[in-house]
């Protein structure tokens, strides 16, 4: 009787899941994982016989399975609590912070990063004041933990300092601590970047040091970072703070990814993004290949060009008061060979600033 009951319940479960997977509507995106979900594949003679239809069908069924998020949570809890694993799909939690293992260390990509920076200097930047800085990922602050794998931070900086030519290095590692990063996200907190701005300003000759009293702080209290969904665990959300003042509010933003009225209506803080998939996109509207910010309140004519990743989206607003114009270039989305057609390189300050995770995967730069 016990075997009959188990078998009956198992069959009921299979039938129920089958029916639910048919009647429930497909989802286009996974908000927790920040990615598009697989749609039902098209069936053709070619895709049928080359196997692509069945490969995509399997991905579709996995992505659209009923109660998928709940099953992900059960798996994560089982991995950590029952099997006592140190990580689940490279995600681990320590002191209420969610981390993602950045491994293996790709030394060749560090050399490739150096080569890319030198190529850009030789092509566009000769004779300018050029600086570079590397932002540690938050794993750096627990790197002595022998349960997890990390990149070789010291070796990475040593290679860059040896290989990168004609640029002054600005060290910000000592300006940061684990508390300066979000618990559920890879990024740093804008409100904690005073020491970083001061370190940059000392080398780049800013007129006014960072001063929190010059900003009004705006709060968004339910920030679920990118690691939250990957962890698949009920982690407490972060508080996202963005800082503003007259220079920031009055800045004119030209985002090359937009056209028409959308392009002319851009602001430094895209507050509508706070309720989107990634609230961090509130800073300069998120990932974009090229964006220019003009500050009418600064008549010095001084300009800054930042070669950057997403970390600079929250840093750049804190530099606006120092410059008449800031241009941000993201080489993940625009090819370096056409920059001369998009940007007028004259006599600007230049800052390359990248997170160690990107340096370790610099092959994605164009």
VEXMARTOR-700120 format. One line per 8 residues: number of its first residue (from 0); their letters; for each residue x, y, z of N, C-alpha, C. Coordinates in steps of 0.1 Angstrom, whole numbers, always signed. Layout:
residues N
NUM	A	X/Y/Z/X/Y/Z/X/Y/Z; ... .
This chain:
residues 366
0	XXXXXXXX	+8/-12/+0/+0/+0/+0/+9/+13/+0; +20/+12/+8/+29/+24/+8/+34/+27/-6; +39/+16/-13/+44/+18/-27/+33/+23/-36; +21/+19/-35/+10/+23/-43/+7/+38/-41; +7/+42/-28/+5/+56/-25/+15/+65/-31; +28/+61/-29/+39/+69/-34/+39/+70/-49; +36/+59/-56/+35/+59/-70/+24/+67/-75; +12/+66/-68/+0/+74/-72/+3/+89/-71 .
8	XXXXXXXX	+9/+93/-59/+13/+107/-57/+23/+112/-67; +32/+104/-71/+42/+108/-81/+36/+110/-94; +27/+101/-98/+20/+103/-111/+12/+115/-111; +5/+118/-100/-3/+130/-99/+5/+143/-100; +17/+142/-94/+26/+154/-95/+31/+156/-109; +34/+145/-116/+39/+146/-130/+28/+152/-139; +15/+147/-137/+4/+151/-145/+1/+166/-142; +1/+170/-129/-2/+183/-125/+9/+193/-131 .
16	XXXXXXXX	+22/+190/-130/+32/+198/-136/+31/+199/-151; +27/+188/-157/+25/+188/-172/+14/+198/-176; +3/+197/-168/-9/+206/-171/-5/+220/-169; +1/+223/-157/+5/+237/-154/+14/+243/-164; +24/+235/-169/+33/+240/-179/+27/+243/-192; +15/+237/-195/+8/+240/-207/-1/+252/-206; -8/+253/-194/-18/+264/-193/-12/+277/-188; -1/+277/-181/+5/+289/-176/+12/+297/-187 .
24	XXXXXXXX	+10/+310/-188/+16/+318/-199/+31/+318/-197; +38/+319/-209/+53/+320/-208/+57/+334/-203; +68/+334/-196/+74/+346/-192/+86/+350/-201; +87/+364/-203/+97/+368/-212/+110/+370/-205; +110/+374/-193/+122/+377/-186/+122/+371/-172; +133/+369/-166/+135/+365/-152/+140/+377/-145; +131/+384/-137/+136/+396/-130/+147/+393/-119; +146/+381/-113/+156/+378/-103/+170/+375/-109 .
32	XXXXXXXX	+170/+369/-121/+183/+366/-128/+187/+377/-138; +179/+387/-140/+182/+398/-149/+185/+393/-163; +177/+384/-169/+180/+378/-182/+167/+375/-189; +167/+374/-202/+156/+370/-210/+155/+354/-209; +142/+350/-209/+139/+335/-208/+137/+330/-222; +140/+317/-224/+139/+311/-237/+124/+310/-241; +121/+314/-254/+108/+313/-259/+107/+299/-267; +94/+296/-271/+92/+283/-278/+99/+284/-291 .
40	XXXXXXXX	+107/+274/-294/+115/+274/-307/+107/+272/-319; +111/+277/-330/+104/+275/-343/+108/+262/-348; +98/+254/-353/+100/+241/-359/+101/+242/-374; +113/+238/-379/+115/+237/-394/+122/+224/-397; +122/+221/-409/+129/+208/-413/+143/+209/-410; +149/+221/-411/+164/+222/-408/+166/+221/-393; +159/+228/-385/+161/+228/-370/+157/+214/-365; +148/+207/-371/+144/+194/-367/+155/+184/-369 .
48	XXXXXXXX	+162/+184/-380/+172/+174/-384/+186/+177/-379; +189/+190/-377/+202/+194/-371/+202/+194/-356; +191/+191/-350/+190/+190/-335/+188/+203/-328; +188/+214/-334/+187/+227/-328/+173/+229/-321; +163/+223/-328/+150/+224/-322/+149/+218/-308; +155/+206/-307/+154/+199/-294/+163/+206/-283; +174/+211/-287/+183/+218/-278/+175/+231/-272; +169/+238/-281/+162/+250/-277/+149/+247/-269 .
56	XXXXXXXX	+143/+235/-273/+131/+231/-266/+134/+227/-251; +146/+221/-249/+150/+217/-236/+152/+230/-228; +159/+240/-234/+161/+253/-227/+148/+260/-224; +139/+259/-233/+126/+265/-231/+118/+259/-220; +119/+245/-219/+111/+238/-208/+118/+241/-195; +131/+243/-194/+137/+246/-182/+134/+260/-177; +134/+269/-187/+131/+283/-183/+117/+286/-180; +108/+279/-186/+93/+282/-184/+86/+272/-175 .
64	XXXXXXXX	+94/+264/-168/+88/+254/-159/+80/+261/-147; +69/+255/-144/+61/+261/-133/+68/+260/-120; +67/+271/-112/+73/+272/-99/+88/+271/-100; +94/+276/-111/+108/+276/-113/+116/+283/-102; +111/+295/-98/+118/+303/-88/+118/+295/-75; +107/+289/-71/+106/+282/-59/+116/+270/-59; +117/+263/-70/+126/+252/-71/+140/+256/-70; +143/+268/-75/+157/+274/-74/+160/+276/-60 .
72	XXXXXXXX	+151/+281/-52/+153/+284/-38/+155/+271/-30; +147/+261/-33/+149/+248/-27/+163/+242/-29; +167/+243/-42/+180/+238/-46/+191/+246/-38; +190/+259/-37/+200/+267/-30/+201/+264/-15; +189/+262/-9/+189/+259/+5/+195/+245/+7; +192/+236/-1/+197/+222/+0/+212/+222/-1; +217/+229/-11/+232/+230/-13/+239/+235/-1; +234/+246/+5/+241/+252/+16/+238/+245/+29 .
80	XXXXXXXX	+225/+242/+32/+221/+237/+45/+223/+222/+47; +220/+215/+37/+221/+200/+38/+234/+194/+33; +238/+198/+21/+251/+193/+16/+263/+201/+21; +260/+212/+27/+271/+221/+34/+281/+225/+24; +277/+228/+12/+286/+233/+1/+290/+248/+4; +302/+251/-1/+307/+265/+2/+301/+275/-8; +296/+270/-19/+290/+279/-29/+279/+271/-37; +270/+279/-43/+260/+273/-52/+261/+281/-65 .
88	XXXXXXXX	+266/+274/-76/+268/+281/-89/+277/+293/-87; +288/+292/-79/+298/+302/-77/+293/+314/-68; +281/+313/-63/+275/+323/-54/+277/+318/-39; +281/+326/-30/+282/+323/-16/+279/+335/-8; +275/+332/+5/+271/+343/+14/+280/+343/+26; +285/+354/+30/+294/+356/+41/+290/+369/+48; +287/+368/+61/+284/+380/+69/+272/+388/+63; +262/+381/+58/+250/+387/+51/+253/+394/+38 .
96	XXXXXXXX	+266/+393/+33/+269/+398/+20/+269/+386/+10; +263/+389/-2/+263/+379/-13/+275/+381/-22; +283/+371/-24/+295/+372/-33/+294/+362/-44; +301/+366/-55/+302/+356/-66/+317/+354/-69; +321/+341/-69/+335/+338/-71/+340/+343/-85; +351/+351/-85/+357/+356/-97/+369/+347/-100; +367/+336/-108/+377/+327/-110/+374/+319/-123; +385/+315/-130/+399/+316/-127/+405/+330/-130 .
104	XXXXXXXX	+417/+332/-126/+424/+344/-129/+430/+343/-143; +426/+353/-151/+430/+352/-165/+441/+363/-168; +453/+358/-165/+465/+368/-166/+466/+373/-181; +463/+365/-191/+464/+369/-204/+455/+381/-207; +443/+381/-201/+434/+392/-203/+438/+405/-196; +446/+404/-186/+452/+415/-180/+462/+422/-189; +470/+414/-196/+479/+419/-206/+471/+425/-218; +460/+418/-221/+452/+423/-232/+446/+437/-228 .
112	XXXXXXXX	+442/+439/-216/+437/+451/-211/+448/+462/-212; +460/+459/-208/+471/+469/-209/+473/+473/-224; +472/+463/-233/+474/+466/-247/+463/+475/-252; +451/+472/-249/+440/+480/-253/+441/+495/-248; +445/+497/-236/+447/+510/-231/+458/+517/-238; +469/+510/-241/+480/+517/-248/+476/+520/-262; +469/+511/-269/+464/+514/-282/+456/+527/-283; +447/+528/-273/+438/+540/-273/+446/+553/-270 .
120	XXXXXXXX	+456/+552/-261/+465/+563/-259/+472/+567/-272; +478/+558/-278/+486/+561/-290/+478/+566/-302; +465/+562/-302/+456/+566/-313/+450/+580/-310; +446/+582/-298/+438/+594/-295/+443/+604/-285; +452/+599/-276/+454/+607/-263/+468/+612/-261; +476/+612/-271/+490/+616/-269/+490/+631/-265; +499/+633/-254/+500/+647/-249/+490/+651/-239; +480/+643/-236/+470/+647/-227/+473/+642/-213 .
128	XXXXXXXX	+466/+647/-203/+468/+642/-189/+459/+629/-187; +466/+618/-187/+459/+605/-187/+462/+598/-174; +451/+593/-168/+452/+585/-155/+444/+572/-156; +447/+563/-148/+439/+551/-147/+438/+546/-133; +427/+539/-130/+425/+534/-117/+417/+521/-118; +420/+512/-108/+413/+499/-108/+405/+498/-95; +392/+494/-97/+383/+492/-86/+383/+478/-81; +386/+475/-69/+385/+461/-65/+371/+456/-64 .
136	XXXXXXXX	+368/+444/-68/+355/+438/-65/+355/+434/-51; +343/+432/-45/+342/+431/-31/+348/+418/-25; +351/+409/-34/+358/+397/-30/+372/+400/-24; +377/+411/-29/+391/+415/-24/+391/+416/-9; +380/+420/-3/+380/+423/+12/+379/+410/+20; +377/+399/+14/+376/+386/+21/+385/+376/+15; +395/+381/+7/+404/+372/-1/+412/+362/+7; +413/+364/+20/+421/+355/+29/+413/+343/+33 .
144	XXXXXXXX	+400/+343/+29/+391/+331/+32/+396/+319/+23; +400/+309/+29/+406/+297/+22/+395/+288/+16; +382/+291/+18/+372/+282/+13/+368/+286/-1; +372/+297/-6/+368/+301/-19/+380/+306/-28; +378/+307/-41/+389/+310/-50/+388/+324/-54; +399/+331/-56/+399/+345/-60/+410/+347/-70; +409/+359/-76/+419/+363/-86/+431/+368/-79; +442/+369/-86/+455/+374/-80/+455/+390/-82 .
152	XXXXXXXX	+450/+396/-72/+449/+411/-73/+462/+418/-74; +472/+414/-66/+485/+420/-66/+492/+418/-79; +491/+406/-85/+497/+404/-98/+490/+412/-109; +477/+413/-108/+470/+421/-118/+474/+436/-118; +475/+442/-106/+480/+456/-105/+494/+457/-110; +503/+447/-106/+517/+448/-110/+518/+447/-125; +510/+439/-132/+511/+438/-146/+507/+451/-153; +496/+457/-148/+491/+469/-154/+501/+480/-152 .
160	XXXXXXXX	+507/+481/-140/+516/+492/-137/+529/+490/-145; +532/+478/-149/+544/+476/-157/+541/+478/-172; +530/+474/-176/+527/+474/-191/+520/+487/-196; +512/+493/-188/+505/+505/-192/+515/+517/-192; +516/+524/-204/+525/+535/-206/+518/+548/-206; +526/+558/-202/+521/+572/-204/+508/+576/-196; +506/+568/-186/+494/+571/-177/+498/+570/-163; +492/+578/-154/+495/+578/-140/+484/+570/-133 .
168	XXXXXXXX	+489/+560/-125/+480/+552/-117/+475/+558/-105; +462/+557/-102/+456/+563/-90/+451/+551/-82; +457/+548/-70/+453/+537/-62/+441/+540/-53; +430/+533/-55/+418/+535/-47/+415/+523/-38; +423/+512/-38/+421/+500/-30/+420/+504/-15; +429/+513/-10/+429/+516/+4/+417/+526/+7; +410/+531/-3/+399/+540/+0/+386/+533/+2; +386/+520/+1/+374/+512/+1/+374/+501/+12 .
176	XXXXXXXX	+362/+497/+16/+361/+485/+25/+348/+478/+21; +346/+466/+27/+334/+458/+23/+321/+466/+25; +321/+475/+35/+309/+482/+38/+306/+493/+27; +315/+495/+18/+312/+505/+8/+306/+498/-5; +302/+485/-3/+296/+478/-14/+282/+474/-10; +273/+472/-19/+259/+467/-16/+261/+452/-12; +252/+448/-4/+252/+434/+1/+248/+424/-10; +238/+429/-19/+232/+420/-28/+236/+423/-43 .
184	XXXXXXXX	+247/+431/-44/+251/+435/-58/+266/+436/-59; +271/+437/-71/+285/+438/-73/+290/+452/-71; +282/+462/-72/+286/+476/-72/+289/+482/-59; +295/+494/-59/+298/+502/-47/+287/+512/-45; +287/+517/-33/+276/+527/-29/+281/+541/-32; +273/+548/-39/+277/+562/-42/+280/+571/-30; +271/+569/-20/+273/+578/-8/+286/+575/+0; +293/+564/-4/+305/+561/+3/+318/+564/-5 .
192	XXXXXXXX	+316/+571/-15/+328/+573/-25/+336/+586/-22; +334/+592/-11/+341/+604/-8/+356/+603/-8; +361/+592/-2/+376/+589/-2/+381/+587/-16; +373/+580/-24/+377/+577/-38/+378/+590/-46; +368/+599/-45/+368/+612/-52/+380/+620/-47; +383/+620/-34/+395/+627/-29/+408/+622/-35; +409/+608/-36/+421/+602/-42/+423/+606/-56; +412/+606/-64/+412/+610/-78/+416/+625/-79 .
200	XXXXXXXX	+409/+633/-70/+411/+648/-70/+425/+652/-67; +432/+644/-58/+446/+648/-55/+455/+647/-67; +453/+637/-75/+461/+635/-87/+457/+643/-99; +443/+645/-100/+438/+651/-111/+435/+666/-109; +439/+671/-97/+439/+685/-93/+425/+691/-94; +416/+685/-86/+403/+690/-84/+404/+703/-75; +395/+712/-78/+395/+725/-70/+388/+723/-56; +378/+715/-56/+370/+713/-44/+370/+698/-39 .
208	XXXXXXXX	+375/+695/-27/+375/+681/-23/+360/+677/-20; +359/+663/-20/+346/+658/-18/+340/+662/-4; +327/+666/-4/+321/+670/+8/+306/+666/+8; +303/+657/+17/+289/+651/+17/+279/+662/+20; +283/+673/+26/+273/+684/+29/+269/+691/+17; +276/+689/+6/+272/+696/-7/+261/+689/-14; +257/+677/-9/+247/+669/-16/+235/+667/-8; +224/+665/-15/+211/+661/-9/+210/+646/-12 .
216	XXXXXXXX	+207/+638/-2/+207/+623/-4/+192/+619/-6; +190/+611/-17/+177/+605/-20/+178/+590/-17; +167/+585/-11/+167/+571/-7/+157/+562/-15; +162/+550/-19/+153/+540/-24/+156/+528/-16; +146/+523/-9/+148/+513/+2/+147/+499/-1; +143/+496/-14/+141/+481/-17/+149/+478/-30; +163/+478/-28/+172/+476/-39/+176/+461/-39; +171/+453/-48/+175/+439/-50/+186/+438/-60 .
224	XXXXXXXX	+199/+437/-56/+210/+437/-66/+210/+424/-74; +220/+424/-84/+221/+413/-93/+224/+400/-86; +231/+400/-75/+234/+388/-68/+222/+382/-61; +212/+390/-58/+200/+386/-50/+194/+374/-58; +191/+376/-71/+184/+366/-79/+193/+354/-81; +206/+356/-82/+215/+345/-85/+216/+336/-72; +215/+343/-61/+216/+335/-48/+204/+326/-46; +192/+331/-51/+179/+323/-50/+176/+320/-35 .
232	XXXXXXXX	+180/+330/-26/+177/+328/-12/+171/+341/-7; +163/+340/+3/+156/+352/+8/+165/+362/+16; +174/+369/+8/+183/+378/+14/+176/+392/+16; +179/+399/+26/+174/+412/+29/+178/+422/+18; +170/+430/+12/+174/+439/+2/+182/+451/+7; +189/+457/-2/+198/+469/+2/+190/+482/+2; +196/+492/+7/+191/+506/+5/+200/+513/-5; +194/+518/-16/+201/+525/-26/+200/+540/-23 .
240	XXXXXXXX	+211/+547/-22/+211/+561/-20/+218/+568/-32; +211/+578/-38/+218/+586/-48/+218/+601/-44; +230/+608/-47/+233/+621/-41/+231/+631/-52; +225/+642/-49/+223/+653/-59/+226/+667/-54; +228/+676/-63/+229/+690/-59/+226/+698/-71; +228/+711/-71/+224/+720/-82/+231/+717/-95; +244/+714/-94/+251/+710/-106/+246/+698/-113; +243/+688/-105/+237/+675/-110/+223/+677/-116 .
248	XXXXXXXX	+215/+684/-109/+201/+686/-113/+201/+695/-126; +210/+704/-127/+211/+713/-139/+219/+708/-151; +225/+696/-149/+233/+690/-160/+225/+686/-172; +231/+688/-184/+224/+684/-196/+231/+671/-201; +222/+661/-202/+227/+648/-205/+224/+644/-220; +233/+640/-227/+231/+635/-241/+236/+620/-242; +226/+612/-242/+228/+597/-242/+226/+592/-257; +237/+588/-263/+237/+584/-277/+228/+572/-280 .
256	XXXXXXXX	+223/+565/-270/+215/+553/-272/+200/+557/-274; +197/+570/-272/+183/+575/-273/+182/+584/-285; +170/+586/-290/+167/+595/-301/+155/+604/-298; +154/+615/-305/+143/+623/-304/+141/+629/-291; +128/+629/-286/+125/+635/-273/+131/+627/-262; +132/+614/-263/+138/+606/-253/+153/+611/-250; +160/+614/-261/+174/+618/-260/+175/+632/-253; +166/+641/-256/+167/+654/-251/+162/+655/-237 .
264	XXXXXXXX	+155/+645/-232/+149/+646/-219/+157/+638/-208; +169/+633/-212/+176/+625/-202/+182/+633/-191; +183/+627/-179/+189/+634/-167/+200/+625/-161; +207/+631/-152/+218/+623/-146/+212/+611/-138; +201/+613/-132/+194/+602/-125/+181/+599/-132; +181/+586/-137/+168/+582/-144/+160/+575/-133; +152/+583/-126/+145/+577/-114/+134/+567/-118; +130/+567/-130/+120/+557/-135/+126/+543/-135 .
272	XXXXXXXX	+140/+542/-135/+147/+529/-135/+146/+523/-121; +143/+530/-111/+143/+525/-98/+134/+513/-96; +123/+514/-104/+113/+503/-103/+114/+493/-114; +125/+494/-122/+128/+485/-133/+135/+472/-128; +140/+465/-138/+147/+452/-135/+159/+454/-126; +167/+465/-129/+179/+468/-122/+179/+482/-117; +176/+484/-104/+175/+498/-99/+188/+505/-100; +199/+499/-101/+212/+506/-102/+213/+514/-115 .
280	XXXXXXXX	+204/+511/-125/+203/+519/-137/+198/+533/-135; +195/+536/-123/+191/+550/-120/+203/+559/-123; +215/+554/-121/+227/+562/-124/+230/+562/-139; +227/+574/-145/+230/+576/-160/+224/+566/-169; +212/+561/-164/+203/+552/-173/+210/+538/-176; +220/+535/-168/+226/+521/-170/+236/+520/-181; +237/+508/-186/+247/+505/-197/+243/+513/-209; +253/+520/-215/+252/+527/-227/+266/+530/-233 .
288	XXXXXXXX	+267/+529/-246/+281/+530/-252/+287/+544/-250; +279/+555/-252/+285/+568/-251/+275/+578/-245; +279/+586/-236/+270/+595/-229/+279/+608/-226; +273/+619/-228/+280/+632/-225/+271/+640/-215; +278/+646/-205/+271/+654/-195/+278/+667/-194; +270/+678/-197/+274/+691/-197/+269/+698/-184; +278/+706/-178/+275/+713/-166/+275/+728/-168; +263/+734/-171/+263/+749/-173/+268/+758/-162 .
296	XXXXXXXX	+269/+752/-150/+273/+760/-138/+288/+761/-137; +295/+753/-146/+310/+753/-146/+315/+760/-159; +321/+771/-158/+325/+779/-170/+340/+777/-173; +346/+768/-166/+361/+767/-168/+365/+762/-181; +356/+754/-188/+359/+748/-201/+367/+735/-199; +369/+731/-187/+377/+719/-184/+368/+707/-187; +373/+697/-194/+366/+685/-198/+373/+672/-193; +364/+662/-191/+369/+649/-187/+363/+638/-196 .
304	XXXXXXXX	+371/+629/-200/+367/+617/-207/+370/+605/-198; +359/+597/-196/+361/+585/-187/+359/+572/-196; +369/+564/-197/+367/+550/-202/+363/+541/-191; +352/+535/-191/+346/+530/-179/+338/+517/-181; +334/+511/-169/+324/+501/-169/+312/+507/-160; +303/+498/-155/+292/+503/-148/+295/+510/-135; +306/+507/-129/+310/+514/-116/+310/+529/-118; +315/+534/-129/+316/+548/-131/+303/+555/-133 .
312	XXXXXXXX	+292/+548/-135/+279/+554/-136/+275/+561/-123; +279/+556/-112/+276/+562/-99/+287/+572/-95; +299/+570/-100/+310/+579/-97/+309/+592/-104; +306/+592/-117/+306/+603/-125/+298/+615/-120; +286/+613/-115/+278/+624/-109/+286/+632/-99; +294/+626/-91/+302/+632/-80/+314/+641/-86; +316/+639/-99/+327/+647/-105/+322/+658/-114; +309/+659/-115/+303/+669/-125/+307/+683/-121 .
320	XXXXXXXX	+307/+687/-108/+310/+701/-104/+324/+705/-108; +333/+696/-110/+347/+699/-114/+349/+702/-129; +339/+699/-137/+341/+700/-151/+329/+707/-158; +332/+712/-170/+322/+718/-178/+315/+707/-186; +323/+696/-189/+317/+685/-197/+324/+672/-193; +316/+662/-192/+322/+648/-189/+316/+639/-200; +325/+631/-206/+321/+621/-216/+325/+608/-211; +315/+599/-211/+317/+585/-206/+316/+575/-218 .
328	XXXXXXXX	+327/+567/-220/+328/+558/-231/+328/+543/-225; +320/+535/-230/+319/+521/-225/+323/+512/-237; +336/+507/-237/+341/+499/-248/+335/+485/-249; +326/+482/-240/+319/+469/-241/+309/+470/-252; +305/+483/-255/+294/+485/-265/+297/+493/-277; +309/+499/-277/+314/+507/-289/+328/+503/-292; +331/+502/-305/+344/+498/-309/+354/+509/-308; +365/+506/-303/+375/+517/-301/+380/+523/-314 .
336	XXXXXXXX	+379/+516/-325/+384/+520/-338/+376/+532/-344; +364/+534/-339/+355/+545/-344/+353/+556/-335; +361/+556/-324/+359/+567/-313/+362/+581/-319; +371/+582/-328/+375/+594/-334/+363/+601/-342; +353/+592/-346/+342/+597/-353/+331/+602/-343; +332/+598/-331/+321/+601/-321/+326/+611/-311; +339/+612/-308/+344/+621/-298/+355/+630/-303; +354/+642/-300/+365/+652/-304/+376/+652/-293 .
344	XXXXXXXX	+387/+644/-295/+397/+644/-285/+407/+656/-287; +407/+665/-278/+415/+677/-279/+425/+678/-267; +420/+684/-256/+429/+686/-245/+422/+683/-232; +415/+672/-232/+407/+668/-220/+416/+660/-210; +411/+660/-197/+416/+650/-188/+410/+637/-192; +418/+626/-190/+414/+613/-194/+415/+603/-182; +405/+596/-179/+405/+586/-168/+400/+573/-173; +409/+563/-172/+404/+549/-174/+401/+543/-160 .
352	XXXXXXXX	+389/+539/-158/+386/+533/-145/+377/+521/-146; +382/+509/-142/+376/+497/-144/+376/+488/-131; +366/+480/-130/+366/+470/-119/+374/+458/-122; +380/+452/-112/+389/+440/-114/+382/+429/-122; +369/+428/-120/+361/+417/-127/+362/+419/-142; +361/+432/-147/+362/+434/-161/+376/+433/-166; +386/+437/-158/+400/+435/-162/+403/+420/-164; +397/+412/-155/+399/+398/-156/+392/+391/-168 .
360	XXXXXX	+383/+399/-174/+375/+394/-186/+375/+405/-197; +387/+411/-199/+388/+422/-208/+386/+418/-223; +384/+405/-226/+381/+401/-239/+368/+406/-244; +359/+411/-235/+346/+416/-239/+347/+431/-245; +359/+437/-243/+360/+451/-248/+362/+450/-263; +357/+460/-270/+357/+460/-284/+369/+469/-290 .
